[in-house]
């Protein structure tokens, strides 16, 4: 008992010493409130678009796009850019650590026996991705330690457990159905005294469409397993709530508009029961993620989220005051890249449905990257420099900047930091001035898709006003 008490005290002390400092936050900003309300965006800092530029320039670009919070997609819990987290917060944006509950793109830092934690799918494979079983006690213990380190080491405002479901929509027919491995099988036998249903042999007496009572028990078992894992991860001994008291926690479920019965089908196929998940986790906010059968439609209407009302109503019946968020995909394929008009209409539909916030995957994948020429959002002055803040990353090679003011100002050198062009000048203009810009382009080579398309260039005669 004494050793356990000492461990709890040490955990609390670490949490207090690692808690985010408030000194870097602009006055009047309540990042906790911003994390739960208003527009937000997902970023994956491992993409080339975010590489070889300063964290401050990334924060500048995101802030000038009007977002109140950022969901930092943590693809490797051992490699997080703390400077970027701090830069985003210093610009007045809340920052979530967006993690995956049952999956990872890397096993860096995992013990040698990690393969024994993995899920087994019916017949499909997922090259480059590792799926872990909710019934692995060793994985649960590892995930607790890993995420505790994340929120104690870095000043994230919140942590969220995305993709908290089992694969997949129509997974039985596609082969992407799990977990059907030894961990799930053993747990089902221990809890219910039954062998796992058979999903491949119609002649088997255990075939899931034949022995429907067994299958119904299996469906309930999967839901309970997912939510028990999440509840223990967040609220259990050495869980996230103990690791850093007060940190925001977001739970995530998934939705698809597949007509009547969609909510029940998500529960059956992917073990998604949002009200039960919320009961287990007790989050500060719950997000509904758009499932791939919806976002993969090139002609998906931005108001599609209205079709998620049954999911919202289901949650509201038992959790009427919990804040809800919704996630869209704005460009995981070239054909499904969404423009600003689409995003604005999606936001309006989400707000009408009662969501307090929305987010989208991913900032650098939107159609605006491919279609819009660089636009100046602001011009600022510093010691012998004028900084031009564009709305996207730029390449100023071959470009020209001309300062027209009440006294001659010569541009001596131009350097680029992400979305910012820094003009070194012989002296600053007095008061207001006009800045002419020619030949500045965006950066197709750094995009995930459309790398070979012609760059978008500022239009001829492009000018902006500034003041020093």
N, C-alpha and C positions, 0 to 999 in steps of 0.2 A: 504493500500500500504506500509506504514511504517513497520507494523508488518510482512508483507511478506518479505520485504527487510532485516529486522533483522534476520528472519529465514534463509534466504539464506546465510547471512554473517556467522551465527553460524554454519550452515552446512559446509561451506567452511573451517571454522576454525577447526572444528572437523576433517575434512578430512585431513587437512595439518598436524595436530598434530598426527594423527593416521597412516599417510603414512609410509610405510616400511623404516626402516633405511638401509643405504647402507654400514655401517661399517662392517657388518658381511659377506659381499660378497667378495670372493677372487678377488684380483686385476686382471683386464683384462677381467672380466666376464660382459657381457651385458645380464642381465636376461630377459629384454624385448625382445631382439632378440631371445634368446633361447626359450622363451615361444611360439614363432611363427615359429620356424624352427627346424628341426632335430627330432630324435627319442624321444618319450615320453611314459609314462606308467601311467595307472590308479592304484590307491591303495585305498583300503577300510580299514582304520585303526581300524574299529570295529571288524575285523576278529581276531580270536585268534592268528593267525600267528604274528600279530603286537603287541600283548599284553605282558606285563611283560618283557619288554626289553626297553633299553634306546632309545629315539628319535635319538640319534647320531648313534646307530647301524643300525637303519632302513635307515637313510640317507646314511650310509656307504655302505650298501648292494645295494641300488638303484643306487648310484653314480658309484659303481664299475661294475654295469651291463651296463654302457655306456649311460644312459639316460640323456638328456639335460633339461628335464622338467618333472614335475609330476602333474597329475590331481588327487587332493585330493577329493575323493568322500564324499561329505558332506551329510550324511544320517540323521543327526540331527543338525539343525542350532544353537541349544543351547548347543551343546557339541562338540566343536572343540579343537583339541590338538594344541594349539598355539606353544608349545615347539617343536613339530614335524615340523610344518611349518617353524619355524626359523632354525631348524637343517638342513632341506632339502636345504633351501636357503644358509645357511652357507657353504654347500658343493658345492655351485655353480650351483644349479639347480633352475630354475623358478618353481613356484608353483601356479597352478590354483585351485580355489575353484569350484569344479564341482557340480552344484546343479541341481535339477529337477524343471522345470518350473511349471508343473501342478500336481505334486505328492509329497508324503512324506511317509516315513515308520513310522513316529511317529507324534503325535499331542501334544507332550510336549510343553507347553508354548502357545498353541492355546486357544482362548477364547471359552466359553461354546457353542457359537452358530456356531462353525465351521461346524457342519453337514449341515447347510443351504448353505454352499459354495460348496458342493461336486457335482461332476458329477453323473449322473445316466446312467448306462449301459442298453442295451436292456434287457438282461436276465442274464448275467454272474455276478459273484462277484469276488472280489480281496481281500481275507483275508490277513490282515496285511499290506495293502497298501491303502492309501487314495488318490483319484483322485479329483482334484479341477477344477471348471469350469472357463474357460476364461471369462465368462460373469458375474462373481461375482465381483462386485466393492469392497466388503469388503475383499475378498481374495486378490485382487490386492493391496489394501492399506496395508494389513498385510504383504504381500510378500515384498513390497517395504521396510517397516520398518525392517523386519527380515534380508534381504540381505544387507541393508545399514549398519546394526550393524556388520554383518560378515566382510565386507570389511573395515570398520573403526576400528574394534577391532583387526583384525589379519593381518599380513603382506603379504597377498596374492598378487601375481603379477597380477593376472587376475581373473575374474569371468565368468563362462560360464553357459548357460541355456540349459541343455541337455533335451532330450525327450520332445522337444517342438512340440508335435503333439497330436492328439486325438486318442483314441483306436478304432479299431486296424485293421491290415491287415486282410482282409476277416472277419471283425468284424460283419457285418450284418448277415452272416450265422452262426457264432460261438456264437453270443450273446455279444461279447466284442466290442460293438459299442457305442460310446457316443460322446458328451454329448446329451442325449435325455431327460434331466430333466427340471424342471420348469424354471430354469434360461435361458437355451438356448431357450426354447419354447417362453418365454415372450419376449426375445430380438428379435427373428425372427418375431414375430407378430408386435412388435413395429417398426422394420426397414422396413419390407416388407408387412405388412398387411395380412400375410398369416398364416394359421395353419401349424404346423410342418408336414412333410411327415409321412405317416404311413409305418412302416417297417415290420409289422407282418401279416397284413390282406390283401391278394390279392384281396379281394372283395371290399375293401375300394376305393372310388374315389380319395383318397389322397395317395394311394399306390405308393411307390417311383418308381416302374417300369411302372406304368400306367400314372401318372401325372409327366412326365419327366421334364416339364418346372418348376414345383414347386421344384422338386429334384435338378435341376441344380442351381436354386436360393439358395437352402439350402447348396449345396456344396460351392458356392462362399461365402455365409454367414459364414460358418465354417472357411474357410481360412482367411477371413477378421477378424474374432473374435480372432483367435489365434495370428495373427500378430499385431493387435491393442493392445492386452494385452502385448505382448513382447516389442513393441515400447514404450508404456507408462511406463512399468517397468524399461526400460533402460534410456529413454530420456525424460520422463515426469517430472512434478513437483515432487521433492523429490525422483526422480529415481536414478539409480545407477551412472549415469554420474555426477549428482549433489552431491551425497553422498561422492564420492571420485574422483574428477577430475583427469584424467590421468590413472585411472585403466584400464587395458586391458579388453575388453569384447569379449566373443566368443559366437556366435549363433550356434545352432545345428539343422540340419534337419535329415532325415532318408532316406535310399534307400534300394531297393531290386531288384535283377536281375530276373525279372519275364517275360522276353521277351519284345517284342514290346508293347509300351503303359504303361510300368512300371511307368514312371514319372507321367503320367496322372492318373493312378490308385492310386498312393500314395497321390496325391492331392485330389482325390475323397474320398478315404477311411479314410485318416488320416489327412486331412487338411494341407498337406505339400506343400508349394509353396516357395521354397528356395529363388528365386530372390525377391519375395515380402517380405519375412521375412527380408532379408538383407536390403531392402529399409526402412523397419520400424525400425530396430534395429541399423543399421549403425555400424556393429561390426568391430573389428580389424582383426578378422579371423572367418571363417565359417567352421564348421566340418560337415562331412557327416557320420552319424552313420549307422552301418550295422544292418539291420532289422533281426528279428529272423528267418524268412523262409530261410535266407542264412546261418547265423552262426550256426543254429541248425543241419546242414548237417555234419555228421561225416567225410565224404569224401570231404568236401569243398576244392577246390584247392586254394592255396595261391594267385594265380593270378586272383581270382574271381573279385577283385576290378576293373579289366578292364571292367567288365559289368556295372560299374557305370559311364562310359563315358557320357551317355546321361544326367545324372544329372549334371556332371561337365560342359558339353557344354551349358546346359541351364543357369547355373550361369554365365559362361564366356561371354555369349552374352551381358549381361547387366552390369557385374562387372568384367571386364577383368583383373584388377590388384589386386583384393582382394586375400589375402592368403587363401588357403584352406587346411584343414586337413581331415583325414579319420580315423575312429575308427573301430577296429576289436574286436571280442570276442575270447579269447584264452583259455576258460575253464569253462564256466558257467554250463557245464555238464561234466561228466567224459569222455563220448564218443567224446566230441568236444574239449578236451584239445589239444593244439597245441605245437609242440616242436620248438626248436630254428631254425632248418632248415626251417620249415614252416614260422616262423616269419620273417626270413631273406628274404625269397622269397616274402612274402607279402610286406615288406618294399621296395624291388626293384620294384615291380609292382606299388606301390603307387607313388614312385618317378618318374617312367616313365610316369605316368598319370598326373604329374604336381603338386602333393600335396607337400606343403612345410614342412609338419610334419605329423606324424601318432601317434596314441596311441592305447592301447589295454586294455580290461578288462579281467583279472586283474592280477597284478604281481604274486601273490601267487597261482594262479590257473593254470598256464602254465604246460604243460606236463613235462617240465624239473624238476619240483618239485618232481614228482613221479619216474622219470627215472634216474636222475643223482645223483651220490654220491657226497658228499661235496668236493669242489675243493678250494684250497687256491688261493686267488687273490693277497694277499700281506702279508708281514711280517714286522711289525714296532717295534721299541724299545722305551722304556721310562725308567724312574727311576726304576731299579730292576724289570722290567717286559718286556716281549716279547708278543706282540699281534698278533695273527694269524687271518687274515681276510678271511673268507670263502665266497663263492658266494651265500650261502643260510643259513638259520638258522640251528644251530647244537645243538646236545646234546653230551657233552663230558664225561658224566658219563660212567665209564668203559674204557675210552680212555687213551692213554698214549702218552706223548710227550718227546722226547729225543733230547737234544742239543749236537751236536758234533762240537767242535771248537778247537782252538789252546791251550785253557786252559779249565779245567773242569768247567762245569756249571751245577748246580743241579736245577731241577724244584721242588719248594717247594709246590706250590699250583696251581690248575687250576680252574678258574671261567669262566662262559660263559655269554655273553651279546648278545643275538640274534645270529648274524653271526660271532661273535668274541669270540675267546678263549683267555683269558688273563692268561699268564703264569707268576707266581711270581717266580723269580729266585734269587739265593744267590748272583749272580753277573752277569753282562752282558758279553757276549763273546767279544773278541777283533776282530774287522773287520768281515770278512765273516765267516759264519757258516752254518752247515746243520742241518735241523730240521726233525727228524723222527716222523711220526704220525701214530698211530695205534688205531683202534677201535672207531673212532669218527663217529657218526651217524647223520642223519637228523631227522626231528621231525614230523612224520606222525600224531601224536595225535593232532597237532595244525593246520592241514590242514582242509579245508572245506569239501573235499571229500577224499576218500581212507584212512580214519583214521586208519583202522586196517591192512593195508598192511605192510609187513616187511620193516623196515627202510633200507635206502641205507647207506652203510658204506664205508669209505675210503678204497681203496684196500691195501692188504698186501704189506709192503715194501714202502709205500708212503713217499716220502721225498721232501722237498723244500729247497731252499737256502735263506739265509737272510744276512743282514749286519747291524752291530751296530756301 
